[in-house]
Amino acid sequence: MATGNWQVINQMLGSQRMYIVGRVIDPSRPLHIGNIEYAPDSHYTTDKEKAEKQAEDLNKEK
């Protein structure tokens, strides 16, 4: 499992920018879907502020 900070990851899905909370598993490897641990109960959203709040809350739990 990853030990880095949770962060907001954005991606264009169709014509919509979407956000999800995750963290890099292995920082020495390129960023790709297989190198990201997604936050529990995290789902793609168009609400960037909601994703940022979730990442902030998760980082406070550490």
PyMOL commands that set and color helices and strands:
alter all, ss='L'
color gray80, all
select helices_A, chain A and resi 33-35+48-60
alter helices_A, ss='H'
color red, helices_A
select strands_A, chain A and resi 7-13+16-24+36-38
alter strands_A, ss='S'
color yellow, strands_A
deselect
rebuild
show_as cartoon
